[in-house]
Structures are given as C-alpha cells and as structure tokens.
Amino acid sequence: MNSTLPTKPIRLVIVDDSEVVRMGLRTLLTPEPMIRIVGEAGNVAQSLAVSGTEKPEVVLMDIRLPDGTGFDACRRILQSLPECRVLFLTSVVDDKLVDEAIRCGGHGYLLKEINGRGLIQAIFDVAAGKSILDPAVTARVMKLVKTAGGASKPLESLSAQERRVLSLIAEGKTNKEVGVELNLSEKTVKNYLANIFDKLAVSRRSQAVAMFVSSEQR
C-alpha cells in the first residue's frame, strides 16, 4: 500500500505505564510537524480522562496497564470517540493478545522494536483509515482467521468485485469512498462487505484487511 501523508497535524495521545517509554516516544515524535502530542497517560483511567478532554485522532496504546489493559481502554475510548483510531504499541505478542486487539476494535498492532520512521508512518497510516499490523502479527492473524474459517485459501472464494472492494478497504477507504470509486451505492458496498466477511469467516474489517495484505505480500 502507498504511504500516507497527513494534510494537517494529527492529534495524538500516548498511553504507557512506563514514564521512561512515554518520554522516549515524546522525544521521538515531538519534532515531527505533522504529529501534535495533546496528552499522555499511564493507566486506563488517565487514558479515558485525557482522551475525553483532548479528543485525539490517534491513541498510541500499550497493552499492560496497572488498572486494566489497553484493550479495556480501547473499548471505552471508542465508545465515546468512535472516530478515534487506536494503535497498539507493545513489546509482547501472542495469538490471544492479537485476537483481543482485533476484537476490541484496535486499528493497528505494532511491536516496540519498530524504528522511529516506521512508527511515524504507521501513525500517519492509521489516522488515514488504514489497518496497520506488524509483519509478525499479520502471520498470527492469518493463523487465527484460518483456524476460524477452516479454509486454506479463503480469498480464492471472493469474486473479482469483492476483491476490488476489499482492496480499497485495505487502502483505508470508507464504504462511501469505495462506492464512489466503484460507482456503487454505500448500501451495495455494505452488502459486498457482509458477503466478504461470511466467505472469510471473519467479523471485523481489520481481520479481512490482514488476510488481504498477507496474501498480497506473498
């Protein structure tokens, strides 16, 4: 997928229980003119408070927090701020955590080993509507959705038009934007997505996108 560059600074909140990590991220991200750090938090309660006040476009979220998990925070933030995008940044990865990150509505999952430029671009991409997964995480998502669906090559079941729809969704386009691109009504796009989800045995856009991106990278 092509890199995405924002047209205005992205309002960002950093959530991590380590003050040292938060300082490091602030030092890394503050010089970037298209990212504006509007707050930070060290636990779930603080993340809800600062997000409610500052209305960020992206929340950079750790998973392990002292009063809960980043998944708890993600669910509650998205309930009140449905347009917000949550990007998980963590040092741990296993199938259960990846699955939970997708189920709670997260828009990306990156490992802290990522380099600075990669993290900045990931923030840009998530803000633009794309789903971002670390390559190691993509493989785990593929394993999860294959286990759920039981199909070795589930994407082959999609029609040409369904693949076109999924390709545009993977680029971060909304249903309305996909409709404009393909000359379809928004309702028709929703119907295509419902069929895609059924065929791939998934329930979220991020799962379908992970499968598509993985297949394109082979």
C-alpha positions in Angstrom: 0.0 0.0 0.0 1.2 3.5 -0.7 2.4 5.7 2.2 0.0 8.2 3.5 0.9 11.8 4.4 -1.4 13.9 6.5 -2.6 17.3 5.4 -2.8 18.7 9.0 -1.1 17.7 12.3 -2.6 14.5 13.9 -3.8 14.9 17.5 -2.1 12.1 19.4 -2.3 10.7 22.9 0.4 8.4 24.3 -0.7 5.7 26.8 2.0 3.6 28.5 2.6 2.7 32.2 6.3 3.5 31.9 7.3 7.1 32.2 10.6 6.4 30.5 8.8 4.9 27.5 6.4 7.9 27.3 9.4 10.3 27.5 11.1 8.4 24.7 8.1 8.5 22.5 7.6 12.2 23.2 11.2 12.9 22.3 10.9 10.9 19.1 7.5 12.2 17.9 7.6 15.9 19.0 10.0 17.0 16.2 7.5 15.6 13.6 5.5 18.7 12.5 2.5 16.6 11.4 2.1 15.0 14.8 0.8 17.0 17.8 1.0 15.2 21.2 -2.0 16.5 23.1 -1.7 14.3 26.1 -0.3 11.2 27.8 -1.5 8.7 30.4 0.0 5.9 32.5 -3.2 3.9 33.1 -6.7 3.2 31.9 -8.4 5.8 34.0 -6.0 8.6 32.8 -6.3 7.5 29.2 -10.1 7.8 29.4 -9.8 11.2 31.0 -7.3 12.7 28.7 -9.0 11.3 25.6 -12.3 12.7 26.7 -10.8 16.1 27.2 -8.4 16.3 24.2 -10.4 14.3 21.6 -7.4 12.8 19.9 -7.4 11.4 16.4 -5.0 8.6 17.3 -4.2 6.9 20.6 -0.8 5.1 20.9 -1.8 2.4 23.4 0.2 0.0 25.5 -1.4 -3.3 26.4 -0.3 -3.9 30.0 -1.6 -1.1 32.3 -1.7 -1.1 36.1 -5.5 -0.7 36.4 -6.6 -2.9 33.5 -5.5 -3.4 29.9 -5.1 -1.4 26.8 -8.0 -3.4 25.4 -10.3 -2.2 28.1 -9.2 1.4 27.4 -9.6 0.9 23.7 -13.2 -0.3 24.0 -14.2 2.6 26.3 -12.4 5.3 24.3 -14.1 4.1 21.0 -17.5 4.1 22.7 -17.3 7.8 23.4 -15.0 8.7 20.4 -15.9 6.3 17.5 -13.9 8.3 15.0 -10.7 7.9 17.1 -8.1 5.4 15.9 -6.2 3.2 18.4 -2.8 1.9 17.6 -1.3 -0.7 20.0 2.4 -0.5 20.6 3.7 -3.3 22.8 6.7 -5.5 23.5 4.6 -8.7 23.7 2.8 -10.6 21.0 0.9 -13.9 21.2 -2.2 -15.3 19.5 -4.5 -14.4 22.4 -3.3 -10.8 22.5 -3.5 -10.3 18.8 -7.0 -11.7 18.7 -8.1 -9.5 21.6 -6.6 -6.4 19.9 -8.8 -7.0 16.9 -11.9 -7.9 18.8 -11.7 -4.7 21.0 -11.7 -2.5 17.8 -8.0 -1.7 17.6 -6.8 -0.3 14.3 -3.2 -1.4 14.4 -0.7 -3.6 16.4 3.0 -2.8 16.4 5.9 -4.2 18.3 8.2 -1.7 20.1 11.1 -2.9 18.1 9.8 -0.8 15.2 12.1 2.0 14.1 11.2 5.7 14.6 10.3 6.4 10.9 8.2 3.3 10.8 6.3 4.3 13.8 5.6 7.8 12.5 4.4 6.4 9.2 2.2 3.9 11.0 0.6 6.8 12.9 0.0 8.6 9.6 -1.5 5.5 8.0 -3.8 4.7 10.9 -5.0 8.3 11.1 -5.8 8.0 7.3 -8.0 5.0 8.0 -5.7 2.1 7.3 -5.3 -1.0 9.4 -1.6 -1.5 10.5 -0.1 -4.8 11.6 3.5 -5.7 12.3 4.6 -8.4 9.8 4.9 -10.9 12.7 1.4 -10.0 13.8 0.0 -10.4 10.3 1.1 -14.0 10.3 -0.6 -14.7 13.6 -3.8 -13.1 12.4 -3.7 -15.3 9.3 -3.4 -18.3 11.6 -6.3 -17.1 13.7 -8.7 -16.4 10.8 -7.7 -19.6 9.0 -8.4 -21.6 12.2 -11.8 -19.9 12.5 -12.7 -20.3 8.8 -11.1 -23.7 8.1 -10.2 -22.7 4.6 -6.6 -22.9 3.3 -7.1 -20.3 0.6 -10.2 -18.3 1.7 -9.5 -15.3 -0.5 -10.0 -17.5 -3.6 -13.7 -17.7 -2.8 -14.1 -14.0 -3.4 -15.5 -12.7 -6.7 -13.5 -10.1 -8.7 -15.7 -7.3 -7.5 -15.4 -8.5 -3.9 -11.6 -8.4 -4.2 -11.8 -4.9 -5.6 -13.9 -3.8 -2.6 -11.6 -5.4 -0.1 -8.5 -3.9 -1.9 -10.0 -0.4 -1.5 -10.9 -1.1 2.2 -7.3 -2.2 2.8 -6.2 1.2 1.4 -8.2 2.8 4.3 -11.2 4.0 2.2 -14.6 4.3 3.9 -17.7 2.5 2.5 -18.8 5.7 0.9 -15.4 6.3 -0.7 -15.4 2.7 -2.1 -18.8 3.3 -3.5 -17.6 6.5 -5.3 -14.5 4.6 -6.7 -16.6 1.7 -8.0 -19.7 3.6 -8.9 -21.8 1.7 -6.3 -24.2 2.8 -3.6 -23.0 2.8 0.0 -25.6 0.2 0.8 -24.3 -2.1 -2.0 -20.7 -1.7 -0.6 -22.1 -2.8 2.8 -23.7 -5.8 1.2 -20.4 -6.8 -0.5 -18.6 -6.5 2.8 -21.1 -8.7 4.5 -20.6 -11.3 1.8 -16.8 -11.0 2.2 -17.0 -11.4 6.0 -19.1 -14.5 5.5 -16.8 -16.1 3.0 -13.7 -15.3 5.0 -15.3 -16.3 8.3 -14.4 -13.1 10.0 -16.4 -10.4 11.8 -14.2 -7.3 11.6 -12.7 -5.2 8.8 -9.2 -5.4 10.4 -9.3 -9.2 10.1 -10.3 -9.1 6.5 -7.7 -6.5 5.7 -5.0 -8.6 7.5 -5.8 -11.6 5.3 -5.8 -9.4 2.1 -2.5 -7.7 3.0 -0.8 -11.0 3.8 -1.9 -12.5 0.5 -0.6 -9.5 -1.4 2.8 -9.7 0.3 3.4 -13.3 -0.7 
